[in-house]
Amino acid sequence: MTRLLKAIGLAVLVIAFSALDTVQSQTSGNQAQPESHGQTVARVNGGRVGIISGGIGGTYIRIATDLASVLDDGDRIRVLPIMGKGSVQNISDILYLKGIDIGIVQSDVLSFMQRKAVHRNIQARIHYITKLYNEEFHLVAAKGINDIQQLAGKKVNFGVKGSGTDMTATTVFSNLEIDVVPVHYDQALALDKIKKGEIAATIYVAGKPARAIAELKRGSGYKLLAVPFTEKLQETYLPARLSAKDYPNLVKRRAAVDTIAVGAVMAVFNWKSSNARYQRVVRFIDAFFSNFNEFQQQPRHPKWREVNLAAKLPGWTRFPYAEQWLAKNKPKPPVDTKQEFKRFVAAQGPNSGFSQPELEKLFKKFVQWQQTRQ
């Protein structure tokens, strides 16, 4: 009898556990199955955008970092700022290096590469999304050198080989017909060599204020030299000026150093629309252009305030989707808030009787209302 009861009890337990297994199986069947390793890799990499920029002390890397800070949106878009070696190498990386979708380069790089026959059919293969800002030509010399002509026959740092600085310095000194001895160091090492008297000067093409130069101490023996804006240079470059506001330790108050500038460009490979990489660039352009106003606010780099997304770039072809986006979303002309407020007050009639404190309070509310409307 005891054995029979035990057998019955065991059978009941088996049936109960079987029923529980069935319920759990049905429940788990209703839940989403965990994704496979391959699915995880595809999801995480689907929105990745690799942007090749510049060295750690330059403007390019700060611009790329701003892009990541503003645009990162989970797996949909993840911007990866990557340090690069400069414009010439960045173009090669866009063409051939895995994981590079976009590059920041100087606007004179395509014409330079065409002259040097570096890559075939380069203008058809490389397009641009937008012109960014202008980069200034910084010529930092040792104490005792007061004019660019005094550099003839002396060692001058042209930056790392393949960099935009190397390219522009070569072009500028060739056009000015000043025969110097080019050397190639990173900027930190070059500045140290100037201090030790081993080289006479260094060139650095970067958006002002360039951190590597802004950090130089007052009275350290360095000086910024002017670059003449000759007729030959006018064909490719723009006039520019470095002031005490940019470099208070190197430029005297109310003084300025005349130089030249070259445009910075957001470059991309000319992908076919059927390619998955094209779609990745399209998502980036949608996010970047739609959120552009955020880049012109603090604490983003001040160079963003120079950017006009719709600006044309001679010698370059715009990426087709960027052209289409701008055609459909023509930017509205800037609103003169103060003028609109004056018209608003005038519309209240000549006897509105607002005191100055009331006008100031009303203006703040007017600005808030206008921002909401926009």
QUIBELJO-V758539 format. One record per pair of residues at least 12 apart in sequence whose C-alpha atoms are under 7 Angstrom apart, sorted by the first residue. I is the first residue (numbers start at 1). J is the second residue. D is the distance in whole Angstrom. If there is no record, write none. Layout:
i:I j:J d:D
i:I j:J d:D
This chain:
i:43 j:75 d:7
i:44 j:75 d:6
i:46 j:75 d:7
i:47 j:75 d:6
i:47 j:76 d:5
i:47 j:77 d:4
i:47 j:78 d:6
i:47 j:280 d:7
i:48 j:77 d:6
i:48 j:78 d:5
i:48 j:79 d:6
i:49 j:78 d:6
i:49 j:79 d:5
i:49 j:80 d:6
i:49 j:101 d:6
i:50 j:79 d:6
i:50 j:80 d:5
i:50 j:81 d:6
i:50 j:82 d:7
i:50 j:99 d:6
i:50 j:100 d:5
i:50 j:101 d:5
i:50 j:102 d:6
i:51 j:64 d:7
i:51 j:80 d:6
i:51 j:81 d:5
i:51 j:82 d:6
i:51 j:100 d:6
i:51 j:101 d:6
i:51 j:102 d:5
i:51 j:103 d:5
i:52 j:81 d:6
i:52 j:82 d:5
i:52 j:83 d:6
i:52 j:84 d:6
i:52 j:90 d:6
i:52 j:100 d:6
i:52 j:102 d:6
i:52 j:103 d:5
i:52 j:104 d:7
i:53 j:81 d:7
i:53 j:82 d:6
i:53 j:83 d:5
i:53 j:84 d:5
i:53 j:103 d:6
i:53 j:104 d:5
i:54 j:83 d:5
i:54 j:84 d:4
i:54 j:85 d:6
i:54 j:86 d:6
i:55 j:83 d:6
i:55 j:84 d:6
i:55 j:85 d:7
i:56 j:83 d:7
i:57 j:211 d:6
i:57 j:212 d:6
i:58 j:206 d:6
i:58 j:210 d:6
i:58 j:211 d:7
i:59 j:206 d:6
i:59 j:207 d:6
i:59 j:210 d:7
i:60 j:104 d:7
i:61 j:81 d:7
i:61 j:83 d:6
i:63 j:301 d:7
i:64 j:81 d:5
i:65 j:81 d:6
i:66 j:300 d:6
i:67 j:79 d:7
i:68 j:80 d:7
i:71 j:287 d:7
i:71 j:288 d:7
i:85 j:162 d:7
i:85 j:163 d:5
i:86 j:162 d:6
i:86 j:163 d:4
i:86 j:164 d:5
i:87 j:105 d:4
i:87 j:106 d:6
i:87 j:109 d:6
i:87 j:163 d:5
i:87 j:164 d:4
i:88 j:109 d:6
i:88 j:162 d:5
i:88 j:163 d:6
i:88 j:164 d:6
i:89 j:162 d:6
i:89 j:163 d:7
i:90 j:103 d:6
i:90 j:105 d:7
i:94 j:268 d:7
i:94 j:269 d:6
i:95 j:269 d:7
i:101 j:268 d:6
i:102 j:266 d:7
i:102 j:267 d:6
i:102 j:268 d:5
i:103 j:266 d:6
i:103 j:267 d:5
i:103 j:268 d:6
i:104 j:264 d:7
i:104 j:265 d:6
i:104 j:266 d:5
i:104 j:267 d:6
i:105 j:264 d:6
i:105 j:265 d:5
i:105 j:266 d:7
i:105 j:267 d:7
i:106 j:164 d:6
i:106 j:262 d:7
i:106 j:263 d:6
i:106 j:264 d:5
i:106 j:265 d:6
i:107 j:262 d:7
i:107 j:263 d:5
i:107 j:264 d:6
i:107 j:265 d:6
i:110 j:123 d:7
i:123 j:316 d:7
i:125 j:269 d:6
i:125 j:270 d:5
i:126 j:267 d:7
i:126 j:268 d:6
i:126 j:269 d:5
i:126 j:270 d:6
i:127 j:267 d:6
i:127 j:268 d:5
i:127 j:269 d:6
i:127 j:270 d:6
i:127 j:316 d:6
i:127 j:317 d:5
i:127 j:318 d:5
i:127 j:319 d:5
i:128 j:265 d:7
i:128 j:266 d:6
i:128 j:267 d:4
i:128 j:268 d:6
i:128 j:316 d:7
i:128 j:317 d:6
i:128 j:318 d:5
i:128 j:319 d:6
i:129 j:266 d:6
i:129 j:267 d:6
i:129 j:268 d:7
i:129 j:318 d:6
i:129 j:319 d:6
i:129 j:322 d:6
i:130 j:265 d:6
i:130 j:266 d:6
i:130 j:309 d:6
i:131 j:263 d:7
i:131 j:264 d:6
i:131 j:265 d:5
i:131 j:266 d:6
i:131 j:309 d:7
i:131 j:311 d:7
i:131 j:313 d:7
i:132 j:264 d:5
i:132 j:265 d:5
i:132 j:266 d:7
i:132 j:307 d:5
i:133 j:263 d:6
i:133 j:264 d:5
i:133 j:303 d:6
i:133 j:306 d:5
i:133 j:307 d:5
i:134 j:207 d:6
i:134 j:261 d:6
i:134 j:262 d:5
i:134 j:263 d:4
i:134 j:264 d:6
i:135 j:205 d:6
i:135 j:206 d:5
i:135 j:207 d:4
i:135 j:208 d:7
i:135 j:261 d:5
i:135 j:262 d:5
i:135 j:263 d:6
i:135 j:264 d:6
i:136 j:205 d:6
i:136 j:206 d:6
i:136 j:207 d:6
i:136 j:208 d:6
i:136 j:240 d:7
i:136 j:260 d:6
i:136 j:261 d:4
i:136 j:262 d:7
i:137 j:204 d:6
i:137 j:205 d:5
i:137 j:206 d:7
i:137 j:259 d:6
i:137 j:260 d:6
i:137 j:261 d:6
i:138 j:203 d:6
i:138 j:204 d:5
i:138 j:205 d:6
i:139 j:201 d:7
i:139 j:202 d:6
i:139 j:203 d:5
i:139 j:204 d:7
i:139 j:224 d:6
i:139 j:225 d:6
i:140 j:201 d:6
i:140 j:202 d:5
i:140 j:203 d:6
i:140 j:222 d:6
i:140 j:223 d:6
i:140 j:224 d:5
i:140 j:225 d:6
i:141 j:200 d:6
i:141 j:201 d:4
i:141 j:202 d:7
i:141 j:222 d:6
i:141 j:223 d:5
i:141 j:224 d:6
i:141 j:225 d:7
i:142 j:194 d:6
i:142 j:200 d:6
i:142 j:201 d:6
i:142 j:221 d:6
i:142 j:222 d:5
i:142 j:223 d:6
i:143 j:221 d:5
i:143 j:222 d:6
i:143 j:223 d:7
i:146 j:225 d:7
i:147 j:225 d:6
i:148 j:225 d:7
i:148 j:227 d:7
i:149 j:178 d:7
i:151 j:180 d:6
i:152 j:178 d:6
i:152 j:179 d:5
i:152 j:180 d:5
i:153 j:179 d:6
i:153 j:180 d:5
i:153 j:181 d:6
i:154 j:180 d:5
i:154 j:181 d:6
i:154 j:200 d:6
i:155 j:180 d:6
i:155 j:181 d:5
i:155 j:182 d:6
i:155 j:183 d:6
i:155 j:199 d:5
i:155 j:200 d:6
i:156 j:180 d:7
i:156 j:181 d:6
i:156 j:182 d:5
i:156 j:183 d:6
i:156 j:199 d:6
i:156 j:200 d:6
i:156 j:201 d:5
i:156 j:202 d:5
i:157 j:182 d:6
i:157 j:183 d:5
i:157 j:184 d:5
i:157 j:185 d:6
i:157 j:190 d:7
i:157 j:201 d:6
i:157 j:202 d:4
i:157 j:203 d:6
i:158 j:182 d:6
i:158 j:183 d:6
i:158 j:184 d:6
i:158 j:202 d:6
i:158 j:203 d:6
i:159 j:184 d:5
i:159 j:185 d:5
i:159 j:186 d:6
i:159 j:187 d:7
i:159 j:203 d:7
i:159 j:204 d:7
i:160 j:184 d:5
i:160 j:185 d:5
i:160 j:186 d:6
i:161 j:184 d:6
i:165 j:203 d:7
i:165 j:204 d:6
i:165 j:205 d:5
i:169 j:203 d:7
i:175 j:232 d:6
i:175 j:233 d:7
i:190 j:202 d:6
i:208 j:246 d:7
i:209 j:246 d:5
i:209 j:247 d:7
i:214 j:247 d:6
i:216 j:249 d:7
i:217 j:249 d:6
i:218 j:249 d:5
i:218 j:250 d:6
i:223 j:250 d:6
i:224 j:250 d:7
i:225 j:257 d:7
i:226 j:257 d:5
i:226 j:258 d:5
i:226 j:259 d:5
i:227 j:258 d:6
i:227 j:259 d:5
i:227 j:260 d:7
i:228 j:259 d:7
i:229 j:260 d:7
i:237 j:260 d:6
i:237 j:261 d:6
i:237 j:262 d:5
i:238 j:260 d:5
i:238 j:261 d:5
i:238 j:262 d:6
i:239 j:259 d:6
i:239 j:260 d:5
i:239 j:261 d:6
i:240 j:258 d:6
i:240 j:259 d:5
i:240 j:260 d:5
i:240 j:261 d:6
i:241 j:256 d:6
i:241 j:257 d:6
i:241 j:258 d:5
i:241 j:259 d:6
i:242 j:256 d:6
i:242 j:257 d:5
i:242 j:258 d:6
i:243 j:255 d:6
i:243 j:256 d:5
i:243 j:257 d:6
i:244 j:256 d:7
i:270 j:319 d:7
i:282 j:321 d:7
i:285 j:322 d:7
i:310 j:326 d:7
i:341 j:363 d:7
